Amino acid sequence: MRENNPWAPPAWMGEASSTPVSEAAPETVTEPFTLPAQEVPRELWTIREPKPPVATVRKIKRPLRMSIALPLVIVLGLFSAFFSWVTAEPLWLAVGHGSTSTAVVTKCVGNGLTQRCQGEVDGLRVTLLGLESPHVGERVEVQRVNDTSHRAYSGGVFMRWFTGLLMVLLCGCGIALALGVQRQPASRERWAAAGTAFAGPLLVTVGFLAATF
């Protein structure tokens, strides 16, 4: 007499029992596991080939025409030279290089930003800068880079060198844009072009600093 298998696999697993169907209990009889077509995911109905990656084409912008870029570079170079000249003496005085003396106001023309004053320092005629409400014959304390300088500063040294140096850097930025630095395809070329654009105005500033030392 053959014993029934008490541990027959469940019907939902789709596995056949080792017990013959005639001898197995009704609850242990299994049927093949099937999945209705409605429950099959649509993605499995057909095999889709992967789409090839789409290549992104980067448009390279053309630089400015030479007829426009060259005049811009020349004009910005001249502006940077002017601001370098304006910045040189106040920058030396800001770092402590200079001497203090007394000047006598001899002449003043204009008001506010258009005011121009002249004076004398040890018998040398100089241009007085940074005076507030000056009067002819007034004695004021001024700073000069050296004894031969024709410009004497009574105040406003910080704003003069800071503003002038900022304008030099802005001129360098304008030169870089005129040369089309941002249109270079490689980052290494962009950095090299930007360094060249800023090197010109900064070297001019160094030259004026050396000349006014």
C-alpha positions in Angstrom: 0.0 0.0 0.0 1.4 3.3 -1.1 1.3 6.2 1.3 0.1 9.6 0.3 2.6 12.5 0.3 1.5 14.9 3.1 3.9 17.7 1.8 2.7 18.0 -1.8 3.6 21.3 -3.4 0.8 23.9 -3.6 -1.1 24.2 -6.7 -0.2 27.9 -7.3 3.5 27.0 -7.8 2.7 24.9 -10.9 4.7 21.9 -9.7 3.5 18.4 -10.2 3.1 16.2 -7.2 4.9 12.9 -7.0 1.6 11.2 -6.0 -0.5 9.9 -8.9 -3.6 11.9 -9.6 -5.8 8.9 -9.0 -4.3 8.3 -5.5 -3.8 11.9 -4.4 -6.3 13.8 -2.4 -8.4 16.3 -4.4 -6.8 19.2 -2.7 -3.2 18.1 -3.6 -3.9 17.8 -7.4 -1.9 20.5 -9.2 -2.5 22.2 -12.6 0.1 23.8 -14.9 0.7 27.4 -14.1 -0.5 29.7 -16.8 -0.6 33.5 -17.1 -3.5 35.2 -19.0 -2.5 37.2 -22.0 -4.2 40.3 -20.5 -1.7 40.2 -17.6 1.4 40.0 -19.8 3.2 43.4 -19.9 3.0 45.2 -23.2 6.8 45.6 -23.1 7.2 41.9 -23.5 4.9 41.5 -26.5 7.6 42.8 -28.9 11.4 43.2 -28.6 12.5 46.8 -29.1 16.0 47.5 -30.2 17.7 50.3 -28.1 17.8 53.6 -29.8 21.2 54.9 -30.7 22.4 57.9 -28.7 21.7 61.2 -30.3 24.9 63.2 -30.9 24.7 66.8 -29.7 26.3 69.2 -32.1 27.7 72.3 -30.4 27.5 75.4 -32.5 30.8 77.3 -32.5 30.2 81.0 -32.4 32.4 83.1 -34.7 34.5 85.9 -33.2 33.9 89.5 -34.0 35.1 90.8 -37.3 38.5 92.3 -37.4 37.2 95.7 -38.4 35.2 95.8 -35.2 37.5 93.9 -32.8 40.7 95.8 -33.6 39.4 99.3 -32.9 37.8 98.1 -29.7 41.1 96.6 -28.5 42.9 99.9 -29.3 40.4 102.1 -27.5 40.2 99.9 -24.5 44.0 99.7 -24.4 44.2 103.5 -24.3 41.6 103.7 -21.6 43.5 101.1 -19.5 46.7 103.2 -20.0 45.0 106.3 -18.7 43.6 104.6 -15.7 46.9 103.0 -15.0 48.5 106.4 -14.9 45.8 107.8 -12.6 46.2 104.8 -10.3 50.0 104.7 -9.9 50.7 107.5 -7.5 47.6 106.9 -5.2 48.5 103.2 -5.0 52.1 104.0 -3.9 50.8 106.5 -1.3 48.3 103.8 0.0 51.1 101.3 0.7 53.2 104.0 2.5 55.6 105.0 -0.2 55.7 108.9 -0.2 56.4 112.0 1.9 54.3 114.5 3.7 54.7 118.3 3.2 52.8 121.6 3.4 51.4 123.3 0.3 50.1 126.8 -0.1 46.9 127.1 -2.3 47.6 129.7 -5.0 44.7 129.1 -7.5 41.3 127.3 -7.7 39.0 127.0 -10.6 35.5 125.3 -10.8 33.5 123.5 -8.2 32.9 119.9 -7.1 34.2 117.3 -9.6 35.4 120.0 -12.0 37.4 121.8 -9.3 41.1 122.3 -10.2 43.6 123.8 -7.7 47.2 124.7 -7.9 49.7 125.3 -5.1 53.3 125.5 -4.2 55.4 123.0 -2.2 58.9 124.2 -1.4 58.9 126.5 -4.3 57.6 123.9 -6.8 54.2 124.4 -8.5 52.0 121.4 -8.1 48.5 120.3 -8.8 46.5 119.9 -5.6 44.0 117.0 -5.5 41.4 116.0 -2.9 41.0 119.4 -1.3 37.7 120.2 0.4 36.5 123.9 0.3 40.0 125.3 -0.4 40.8 129.0 -0.2 43.6 130.9 -1.9 46.5 131.4 0.5 45.4 128.4 2.7 48.1 126.1 3.9 47.2 122.4 3.7 49.1 119.2 4.4 49.6 117.0 1.3 51.3 113.8 0.3 53.6 113.3 -2.7 55.3 110.1 -4.0 58.7 111.9 -4.3 60.0 115.4 -4.2 59.9 115.9 -8.0 56.2 114.9 -8.4 53.9 117.6 -9.7 50.8 116.1 -8.0 50.0 116.5 -4.3 47.1 114.7 -2.6 45.3 116.1 0.4 42.8 113.2 0.6 40.8 110.6 -1.3 43.8 108.4 -1.9 41.9 105.1 -1.4 39.0 105.9 -3.8 41.5 107.0 -6.5 43.6 103.9 -6.6 40.7 101.5 -6.0 38.5 103.0 -8.7 41.4 103.3 -11.1 42.5 99.7 -10.6 38.9 98.5 -11.0 38.6 100.3 -14.3 41.9 98.7 -15.5 40.4 95.3 -14.8 37.2 96.2 -16.6 39.2 97.3 -19.6 40.9 93.9 -19.6 37.5 92.2 -19.5 36.4 94.3 -22.4 39.5 93.3 -24.4 38.8 89.7 -23.7 35.2 90.0 -25.0 36.4 91.9 -28.1 38.9 89.1 -28.9 36.2 86.5 -28.6 37.6 84.6 -25.6 34.2 83.0 -24.8 33.9 81.7 -28.3 37.0 79.5 -28.1 36.1 75.8 -28.3 38.5 74.4 -25.7 38.7 75.6 -22.1 42.5 75.7 -22.2 42.4 78.1 -25.2 39.9 80.2 -23.4 42.0 80.5 -20.3 45.1 81.3 -22.4 43.2 84.0 -24.3 41.8 85.5 -21.2 45.2 85.7 -19.5 46.6 87.4 -22.6 43.8 90.0 -22.6 44.3 90.9 -18.9 48.1 90.8 -19.1 48.3 93.8 -21.3 46.5 96.4 -19.0 48.2 94.9 -15.9 51.7 95.2 -17.5 50.9 98.8 -18.4 50.0 99.5 -14.8 53.2 97.9 -13.6 55.1 100.1 -16.0 53.5 103.3 -14.6 54.1 102.1 -11.1 57.8 101.7 -11.9 57.9 105.1 -13.6 56.4 107.0 -10.6 58.3 105.2 -7.9 
